[in-house]
Amino acid sequence: MPEPKTAKNRMHLDVRVSSGPDDKDRAGMLEKADQLVAAGATRVRTVDEGFKGYWIVMTDPEGNEFCIV
């Protein structure tokens, strides 16, 4: 979209690295985050809620958020 971001994302994407909903391959997620940073993305934060979930929040070069799960 040519307009600048003024609010929440128009769409939220999750990049799934784990093989299933209960399988959290943290090493694989960190590796994918490093690959995406090398391609121009920015790592925003890592969320670790124990058994509730683990994900990495990223932004693309235009500032759109997405998560690695």
N, C-alpha and C positions, 0 to 999 in steps of 0.2 A: 504494500500500500504506500502511496506517495506521501500521505499525511503523517506528521510526527505522532509518536505515541503520547496520548493525553490521559489515559486511564489504564485499566487492566488490559492484559493481552487479549487480542481478538480470539485467540485459540491457544490452549496450553498443550504442549507436547511432552510426553514421557518417552525417554529412550530406555527400553528395557534391555538390561544386560543379564539379569538373572534368568535362570531357566524356568522358574515358576513363581507363583505368588509367595510361597513360603521360603524360597531359596534366595538368599541375599549373598551374592558373590561380591563382597566388598572390595577385594583386590581387583577383580575385573571391572568394577564400577570406577575405581580410582584410575585404572589404566585407561579406560575409555575417556574419563575426564581429562587426563593428560593429553590424549590424542586430539580431543576437541579444542583444548587450549592451544595446542600447536597449530590448529587449523583456524584460529582466530576467535574462539569463544572465550568467555571469562567465567571463572569459578566464583560464585557469589557466596555460597555457604554449604556446609555439610550438616544435615539434620540426622541425629541419631536418637531415636526415641525407644531404644532397647527393643523389646519384643514387638512394639507397635509399628516400627518401621525404620528404615535407613534410606536416605536418598541424598543426591547432590544437586543443588540448584545452580544452574548455569544461565548465562545470557549469550545470545549470538552477537555478532558485531554490531547489529542495529539496536541491541538492547532488549530483544524479546526473550522472555524467560522460558526455560524448559528444564526438565528434571531428568537425571539419570537414576533409574530405579532397578 
